[in-house]
């Protein structure tokens, strides 16, 4: 910021010589605009101190003192402080915009004028210069001219340009003449592809299956019928009774392969019959039914018990994410139960990207949120800019 202040003040010295002894209210319109720019810069400089920047010599209050004491650049009238916008995202729709800060840029005055007269082989209609600040010139190059210099829009393009600036300065105290000089400013543009290279999403899922529980193949239950002794009744007066025995098991278990494990035993067994053994409600219930009309009788029945449990891991499930725009979000859709995922790829400058779970890749790809739609989980990452 101090260097930017230096440049602005040096510009003011070049442009405002005739107004140095005037009150602010009597400044020419052009130089009033310059003074406003200086004042705005000074205000910014003072505010920057609050952000703990080391801003030396930014406390000068009056323009006269600035112009008299604050001129480390002397009487130079061409000096490039910086060029902004030399790294840009490729665009097929928008023109390429830049700004050049330094001495010899920005507003013209009666004694000092500057302009960009050429950029390599471009036509004058291919670019536009604007002057909105005391030390800053804007430059817009038509998108067609830059696009024509890009051979492969999916790779970084390095474009070298030579900008020619003409400086005209009035000399002489009585007899005025114009001194004209030209300067060449070489710059290299980096045009970055508008989308991030494709990313791969690799995730692992636990593999589950039904596994027979040791010692429970089969599990055995015993049912003893009630006393329905009717031996003293005539055959046509005998009543058959039905008895049900229902057993349940937790949801992560199930019954399979129902079967009796022993025949009827005890007194009256010829008059007791197993009607059926059914497995119901998704395997969590086993239902045995008996018909009897005699003395109590024990009957054993059962089934194989299995538990649903993890038996391994299914790996190498791969998704591709394409067309990733800078400044947008990446949404990775995964099965709800997925415990592990990994994003891999390469940056535009061929650095490896490896993001495991909710981690991030610097400020380029940052974990943002996790959403649940009941079936899948959606992992959201925010994509920054490459520069």
N, C-alpha and C positions, 0 to 999 in steps of 0.2 A: 504494500500500500504506500509506503514511503517513496518507493521508486516511481509509482504512478503519480504521486504528488509532484515529484521532481519534474516529470515530463509535462504535466499540466502547467506548472508554473513557467517552465522554459518556453512553452508554446505561448503563454500569455505575454512573456517578455518580448517575443518576436512580433506579436500581433498588435500590441497595445501601446507601442512607444509613444504615440501622439496623445494618449489619454492618461499618461502616468500622473500628471499633476492636477487632473480634473476631479471634481467631486463625483460620487457615484451617480447622482442625478443628472450629470451633464455628459456621461459617457455616451459614445455613439451606440446605435442599436446593436450593431454586430458585436462590439466589445462588451456591451452589457450582457449579452448571451454568454460570452466567454467568462465574465465575472461570475455569473450564476453557476456555470459549470464548476468553476474553481470553488465556489462556496459549497456546492453540493458535495464535491470531493472532500473538502475539509471537514464537513459534517460527518461524512462516512468514516473518515479517518479517526475522528474523535470517538465515534461510537464503537469503532473496532477495538479501541483500548479496553473496553469493557469485556471483550471476548478474549482478553489476555494475549493479544498479539503485540509484538514488539514494534511499536510504531514511533520511530524517533523523529523529532523535529516536526510534529504535526500539530503544534499548539500555536502556530503563528496566526494572529488574529486579523491584521489589516493587510490589504492587498499591497500597499506600498512596501511594507516590510518583507512580504513574500517575494516581491520582485527585486528588492534591493539586496536581501540577505540569503535567499534560499535558491541559489543557482549553481548547484554542483556540476551541471552539464555545460556551464558557460554559455557562449553564444552560438553553439551548434544549432543548425537549422534543419538537420536531417538525422534522426536517430530512431531506430525501431526498437520499441520496448517489448512487444509481443504480438503474435498473430493468433487469434482465437478461431477455432472452427476447422483446424487442419485435420482433425479426425472426425469423420462423420459416418453415419449409417447410409448405406446405399438407398436411394429412392428413385423410383421411376416416375414419380409425380411432382416432386418438389425441387425447386432450384437450390443450389448450394450457396450457403451464406457464410461469410467470414467477417472478421473485423480486425483492423490493424491499428495498434496503439503506438504512439510515439511522437516525436517532434517532427513537424512537417506534415501532420495529418490533422483532419478535422476542419474547423472553420477557416475560411479565407479572410483576409483583411485587405485594406487599401494598399498595403506594402508587402504582402506575403500571400502567395497563392500556390496551391499544389493540386495535382490531379494524377490519377492513374491513366496513362496514355496507351498502354498495351499490355497484353498478357500472351506471351509467345505468339502463335499464329492466329489467335482469335480475332474475330472482327469486333469493332467497337460496339456493335449491337449485341454481342454475346455476353457482355458484362455491364454492370451498373455500379457506380460509386455513390455513396451517400455520406453526408457530413452532418452529424447531429450533435457532436460534442467537440470540446476545445482540443482534444488530443486523440480523437478516435474517428476513423473512417470506416464505413461499412462497405462491403463488397459482395455483390451477388453475381454468381456465374450461372448461366442457364444450364439446366440439368442435362440437356442434349449434348452440350459440349463436354461435360464431365463423363457422362455415360458412354460417349464415343471412345473415351480413352481407357475404358474398363474392358479387359478381355474376358474375365470370368467373374460374374457377379456373386458366385458362392465362395470366392476367396478374397482375402484382403488385397486391395489394389493400391500400389504405391505410385502416385502420379506427381512428377516433378514439373513445376511451373516457374517461370521467370516473370515477375511483375515489374514493369517499368514505371517509375514515378517521376514526374517532372516537377521541379521546384523553381518557382520564380520569385525573386526578392528584389525590391526596389532599393537602389543605392543612391548616394549623393544627397547633400543637404540642400543645395540650390538647384542644380541641374540634375534632374532625376533620370535614371536609366534602370533598365531591368536586367538583372543577372539571372541567367537560366542554367540550371544544371539538371541532369537526369541521373537517377540511381536505379540500380537493379536489385530487386529483392527476390532471391530464390527461396521457394518453399516446396515442401513435399507433402502432398495430401495423402492421407490414409483413408480410403473408402472401405468401410467395413460392411460385410454382407448383412442384410436386414434381418436375417433369421439366424438363430443359433444352430449349429450342426445337430443332427438327430441324436436323441438320447435313447439308450436301452434301459428298460426296467426289468430287473431280474428279481424274482421273489421265490421264497420257499414256503411250502405248505406242509403242516404235519399230516401224515397219512394215518388214517384211523381204520380199524376193522373190528369185527366181532371175534373175540378170542374165548375159547372154552375155559371156564374157571377150573383150575386143578381141584380134584376131589369132589367135583359136582357134575360128573358125567356118568350116570344121572344123579340128580338130587332126588331123594325119596321122601314121600309123605305117606302117613298112615291114616286111614279113615276107618272108624269102627261104627257100624250101623247100630241104631237103637234096637231095643227088644220089641219085636213085632210077632211074637210067638202066637200062631193061630192053629196049632196042631189039633185042637179040640173042635175046630170049625169044619163044617161040611165044605167040600171043595168049591161049591158054587157060592159060598159065603166068604171066601178068603178075599181080603183087600190088600192090594199091593201098594206099598209106600215108596215114594221117591225122595232120595236124599242127595243134596248137592254139597260138594266140598270145593271151595274156591281159595286159591293161594295167590299172593301177589309178590312182586319183586320191584326194586327201585328202577327208575327210568333208564339208567345207564347199563342195566342188565336186561336179559331176555331169556325166555324159555324157547327151546327148540326140541324137536324129536320127542313128543310126548309118548309115554308107554307105561303099561303096568309093570311093576317090578317083581310082583309075586302074586300067585293065585289067592283066591279067598281061603281063609283058614278059620278054624274054630267051629263051634256047634252051629248047626243050622246053615252051613255054607252052601248046600245045594239050593237054598232058596234066596240067595243073594247074587245079583248080577251087575256087572259093570256095563252101563249103557254107553258111555263115551268119555273120552278125555279130549278136551278142546284147549287150544291156546288162543287167547283173545287179547284185544286192546294193544296191538303192536308187540305182543310177546311178553307183556308185563303181567299177564294173568293166566293161570292154568285152572281149568274148570273140569272137575270130574263129577259124573252123575251115576248114582246107584239106584237099583230097584230091589226092594227086599220085602219079605213077609214072614220071616222066621226069627230065630234067635239072633242075638248080636253076633256080628261077623266082622273081622278086621280085613282090610284090603289095602295094599300098598300100591301107590302110583307115583309117577314123577316125570322128569324130563331133563334134558341137558341144559345147563345154565351157562350163558355166555355174557361176557362184559365187553362194552364198546370202549376201546382204548387205543392210544397211539402205538402204532407198530413200526413207524419209520418216518421219513421225510421225503416229500416229492419236490425235487429241485429243478432248476433251469426252466421255470416258466418265464417266458420272455415277451415283453411288449415293446413296441417302438413308438416313440413320441416324435412327431415330425412337425415342421412348420412353426417352430417356437420363436415367437417375436419378443424382442427385448422390450421390457416395460410391461409385460403381460404376466399371466399366471399359468403354471403347469398344474394340471389336475391328474393325479395318478389313481386309477380305480383298481382296488385290490379286493379279494375275498375278505369278508369281515374277520375271519379267524386267522388271517395272515399275520404272523409275528415278525417276519423279516423281509425287507426289500432293499434293493440297491439300485441306484441310478449311475450309469456309466456312459462315458462319451468323451469328446474332445472339444476344447475351445477353438475359436477361430484361429488362434495362434498356436494350435497343436499341443496344448497342455492337457494332461489327462484330467478328466472329471470323474470322481468316485465319491458318491454320497451314500452313506449307509443310514437308512431309517430317517430320523428327524434331524440329522445333522445338516450342514450347509456347505456350499462351496464359496468361501469368501463372501463377497457382497453380490456376486453374480447370480447365484441360485440360493435362496434363503427359505428355510421351512417356515410356513405361515400358519397352517391350520389343518385339522383332521375332522372330517364330516362323516356321519353315519346315516345311511338311508335305510337301515334295517336289514339289507342284504349284503351290501358292500361298504367298504370304507373308502373315502376319497381323501387322498393326501394332497394338500395344496402347497405349492412352492411359488414364491415370487421371483421373477427373473428381472435382474437389474440391467445395467448397460455395461458394455465391455470397456468403456473409457470414461 
